[in-house]
Amino acid sequence: MPQDSHSTTTPKEAKLFRNNRSQAVRIPVEFELPGEKVLISREGDRLVIEPVRKAGLTALLAQWAKERPLDPEDDFPEINDTPVKSEEIF
C-alpha cells in the first residue's frame, strides 16, 4: 500500500538487478508508488523517485500562461463565409 507523501519510514534494503541494459531496483511493497511512471532525479549520491502526477486544469492554465503571447500573424485569417441560398427541396 502506498505511503502518505509526508510520512517517514525506516530505510529498508532493496535488491538491485539488471533488466537488459538498465539497472533496476525491486521496490518493497510498503514503498509501492501509484501509477505507471515515475520521475527520478539525483541529489548528491541519493536517487529520488516520485510518482508522476496528472496535472489538473489549474496547473495546465498556469503552464499556458508562461507561453509567449501570440503574434499578429498567429491570428485566424478572415474567412468569407456567405450563407447558403435557401431552396425548396420538397
C-alpha positions as MATLAB code, in Angstrom:
seq = 'MPQDSHSTTTPKEAKLFRNNRSQAVRIPVEFELPGEKVLISREGDRLVIEPVRKAGLTALLAQWAKERPLDPEDDFPEINDTPVKSEEIF';
ca = [
       0.000    0.000    0.000;
       1.450    3.451   -0.897;
       2.719    5.569    1.966;
       1.451    9.084    2.718;
       3.774   11.513    0.914;
       4.572   13.220    4.240;
       5.195   10.082    6.300;
       8.667    8.878    7.226;
       9.651    5.233    7.154;
      12.651    3.317    8.330;
      15.067    2.597    5.471;
      14.913   -0.944    4.141;
      17.453   -2.728    1.970;
      16.291   -3.455   -1.592;
      17.689   -5.650   -4.340;
      19.353   -4.208   -7.462;
      19.305   -6.186  -10.703;
      19.812   -5.770  -14.446;
      16.943   -5.540  -16.918;
      18.595   -5.620  -20.352;
      20.994   -2.625  -20.273;
      19.229   -0.806  -17.407;
      19.770   -1.164  -13.704;
      16.535   -1.748  -11.789;
      15.541   -1.895   -8.145;
      12.959   -4.174   -6.574;
      10.744   -1.851   -4.517;
       9.307   -3.469   -1.362;
       5.502   -3.400   -1.131;
       5.477   -0.856    1.710;
       7.218    1.637   -0.629;
       4.932    0.964   -3.613;
       4.132    4.022   -5.746;
       0.867    4.732   -7.583;
       0.617    4.914  -11.365;
       2.657    3.574  -14.252;
       5.521    6.115  -14.394;
       7.914    7.849  -12.004;
      10.270   10.804  -12.108;
      13.814   10.076  -10.999;
      16.406   12.664  -10.008;
      19.750   12.739   -8.260;
      20.531   14.722   -5.103;
      24.217   14.137   -4.424;
      24.624   10.370   -4.059;
      20.882    9.845   -3.444;
      18.287    8.951   -6.060;
      14.833   10.431   -5.572;
      11.933    8.525   -7.127;
       8.484   10.120   -7.148;
       5.235    9.304   -8.921;
       4.211   11.267  -11.997;
       1.036   13.066  -11.055;
      -1.516   14.185  -13.606;
      -1.662   17.952  -13.829;
      -5.046   19.464  -13.076;
      -6.704   22.234  -15.039;
      -5.211   24.935  -12.807;
      -1.671   23.628  -13.419;
      -2.323   23.422  -17.158;
      -3.605   27.006  -17.306;
      -0.605   28.194  -15.261;
       1.723   26.463  -17.730;
      -0.043   28.088  -20.687;
       0.282   31.493  -19.004;
       4.092   31.106  -19.217;
       3.965   30.782  -23.016;
       4.875   33.795  -25.144;
       1.922   35.837  -26.390;
       0.663   35.144  -29.889;
       1.953   37.351  -32.696;
      -0.462   39.079  -35.105;
       0.385   36.525  -37.801;
      -0.913   33.811  -35.445;
      -4.473   35.215  -35.632;
      -7.045   33.321  -37.633;
      -7.461   34.720  -41.144;
     -10.714   36.352  -42.200;
     -12.997   33.822  -43.851;
     -15.637   34.884  -46.345;
     -18.426   32.603  -45.150;
     -21.528   33.613  -47.074;
     -24.791   31.930  -46.097;
     -26.120   29.229  -48.386;
     -29.074   30.249  -50.550;
     -32.285   28.693  -49.378;
     -34.021   26.429  -51.860;
     -37.169   24.382  -51.942;
     -36.299   20.673  -51.796;
     -39.784   19.188  -51.304;
];
